[in-house]
């Protein structure tokens, strides 16, 4: 199966809260909160900080310092968080002592979903009434378009977390259709606050990429540096302008250092993508890793160096082509009881 | 005899010049990197970075064994032999034209990195010399004589030495093909005994010695030695010019992978062929020139990054060959690269669509690093 790297983590998380009836009592949660606060003060004392102004970030830093862990998965490492973040929200008991349920829609089975639908429809009717009023008064209808490009609706899992009960695909699609209908009406700005509860911003990736300015050396030739890594190899590349396409690696010509065509193709890729094959010279230093890893590291370093010679749009193209991302694949750890990271010992029947 | 040789060649050239007016209208569109000048004697800087054609009959006559394997395949594919005129070759030809043949023979060592065209330069010079009517002693690859030899016989001439009948007979056959007419003209100066019964009298043509060597595999190496000695002694008389062209000369001063029957390693002094060739490469004779090439690809026990004369020849070889004229052969210059690329395009060797574009050309230049061998290997699958 393919591992999706590009979807957000929201689509991959499972929702534990809506699975079943209460597993943690209220008293239990309260005790956990008290213990957490006490532990927070103890930790602040240990670290020598002020217990009153000890924030969650300080807690995280302290725990990472006291219990260093080399595990890759951040969620497998030791952590100390507020119990409301640790224990997922559970639905409280829905009925009173006499057995009579609190909510009027309890016997529908999906009480929070139907109440939500009722609320949204109420807002819709509200907007339509307002619209009729505006037409009656001959006032112009406002037509401000919401910024649809930067926002998205809640996913099904997020909706389930909000409502604390399971939502089926059908129900989810009906809810989204209702929301779209609400937004499509001209006077929907009145209910803007309500709609914002169900929409999320999609962050733009490019703001994370930092482009360095060009530097000029003694002769007046523009150059720029970049660093890259792949597996265990670390490389630094210096790309000079007004060149002939000569590439030197660790003081050795590229033909001698990389006799294999595949490695030289990797080096060629950033230049070929930007169409600047014969225009730049490159001098790189590389250490660690193997033949392929060093080639990949130099490729990343040269792409980063080239991004200062090039417009922002082309940098965005390079990022989408995958030239500027660090390859996260490293050698997987060998597990005990197996011969390698995945290979098991030969199975013998007897 | 020299005039006789020249008359033969003018006849051939006359034949060619009658062909060239027909070729000129077809050649005009591709005049940028081709040249119709088939005679290496007339090649100047003007012809640099251009390809010239060698007619196929000449190829068979002059180069029975000298061309690199890949170039031979290219000749078969394209049905013509096109050699690029490059600066090192032009330098060598200028030196040869201006050299004084009364002085001891000058030694030229062509060196360079792997795949830059040393053997092709040597072949260019050999072609020139054979056109000029010289006697060409072309050893295609001296490394073939020091490794992978199946049979080793004890020499009858000298008890310590070992013969290599197979390699010697192969070489004699090729030598006969390339220098037919000289073999009738040159006469032996001494009487040679081949074993108890056969002998060659004084004054017999050298062709008989060669026949003897070919007929009797046992005495092939001795025949080679006799031929070399005769040529050396007679070249200073001036009746003919002698060119000794050795490819992979660093094999003569390295080590061998051969072993005797008792598994003891063979040293180079014990091989007759090597011994005789070393004497040939010494510059104690006059009336010719010695052009040699260093080669790392076939060399034994040398690191792959070594390419200078010092590294490849070792101390012994360097002292033996000193003094010599070093001729470095670099990778393709941009002009040479363009003409080679243009030639491949014109012969439709590059079939990939992108290979026809400017980007494709830049890509090929980057990936091959302007190295002729890399370019050839890259262009193969395209």
Contacts between the chains, C-beta under 8 A, distances in Angstrom:
chain1	res1	chain2	res2	distance
A	245	B	362	7.3
A	245	B	365	6.9
A	245	B	366	5.6
A	247	B	366	8.0
A	253	B	369	7.1
A	254	B	369	6.5
A	255	B	369	3.9
A	255	B	371	6.0
A	255	B	374	6.9
A	256	B	305	6.7
A	261	B	367	6.6
A	261	B	378	7.3
A	264	B	366	7.5
A	264	B	367	5.3
A	264	B	369	8.0
A	265	B	367	6.7
A	268	B	363	6.5
A	268	B	366	5.4
A	268	B	367	6.2
A	271	B	366	7.4
A	272	B	359	7.2
A	272	B	363	6.2
A	275	B	359	6.9
A	277	B	359	7.1
A	277	B	362	3.9
A	277	B	363	6.3
A	277	B	365	7.7
A	277	B	366	5.5
A	278	B	362	5.1
A	278	B	365	7.1
A	278	B	366	7.5
